Amino acid sequence: MPGRVTSPHPALPASGELADQLDLLLRRGNLIGAIKVYREKTGRGLKESKEAVEAFARERQIPLKQIGCGSTALLLLGLAAAFGAWAALG
């Protein structure tokens, strides 16, 4: 479609509200927040979401702060707790 921006990765948003949210969060250095938003909007798993958000950042040439093992563990614990709380409500 002429004039439409498409992403080479099918799971990546090329434009629109999600792309704008991810761009803003990543430029503020909030990788975890961007992954969380991506998961909520797409319903994809943690690993796939992390890979997609990192690919999105590379595509837009947004430098990422690398997260270490400790940060990754906290991310997983936080997401597990959030999922547990959500599941308990359902």
C-alpha positions in Angstrom: 0.0 0.0 0.0 1.6 3.3 -1.0 2.5 5.7 1.8 2.0 3.0 4.5 5.1 2.3 6.7 5.5 -1.5 7.2 7.8 -3.3 9.6 10.0 -6.1 8.4 9.1 -8.0 11.6 5.4 -9.0 11.5 5.0 -8.6 15.3 6.4 -5.1 15.3 4.1 -2.1 15.0 5.3 0.2 12.2 3.1 3.1 13.2 0.1 3.9 15.3 -0.6 4.2 19.0 1.4 1.2 20.1 4.4 2.3 18.1 4.2 5.8 19.7 3.9 4.4 23.2 6.9 2.0 22.7 9.0 4.8 21.1 8.3 7.2 24.1 9.0 4.5 26.7 12.2 3.3 25.1 13.5 6.9 24.6 12.9 7.4 28.3 15.0 4.3 29.0 12.0 2.3 30.2 12.6 -1.1 28.4 10.5 -3.0 31.0 7.6 -0.7 30.7 7.7 -1.0 26.9 7.7 -4.8 27.1 4.8 -4.7 29.5 2.8 -2.4 27.2 3.6 -4.6 24.2 2.5 -7.7 26.1 -0.8 -6.1 27.2 -1.6 -4.8 23.7 -0.6 -7.9 21.7 -1.2 -10.8 24.1 2.2 -12.2 23.2 4.5 -14.1 25.7 7.3 -12.5 27.6 10.2 -13.8 25.5 8.5 -12.9 22.2 7.6 -9.5 23.6 11.1 -8.7 24.8 12.6 -9.8 21.4 10.0 -7.7 19.5 10.5 -4.6 21.6 14.3 -4.9 21.3 14.0 -5.3 17.5 11.7 -2.2 17.5 14.3 -0.2 19.3 17.1 -1.4 16.9 14.9 -0.5 13.9 14.4 3.0 15.3 18.0 3.2 16.4 17.0 3.8 20.0 19.9 2.8 22.3 18.9 0.4 25.0 20.3 0.1 28.5 21.2 -3.5 28.8 19.4 -5.2 31.7 21.4 -7.7 33.7 20.4 -11.0 35.4 19.1 -9.2 38.5 16.9 -6.9 36.5 15.7 -9.7 34.3 14.8 -11.7 37.5 12.9 -8.7 38.9 11.1 -8.3 35.6 10.0 -11.9 35.6 8.9 -11.8 39.2 7.0 -8.6 38.6 5.2 -9.9 35.6 4.5 -13.2 37.3 3.0 -11.3 40.3 0.9 -9.1 38.0 -0.3 -12.2 36.1 -1.1 -13.9 39.4 -3.1 -10.9 40.6 -4.9 -10.7 37.3 -5.7 -14.4 37.3 -7.1 -14.2 40.9 -9.5 -11.5 39.8 -10.8 -13.6 36.9 
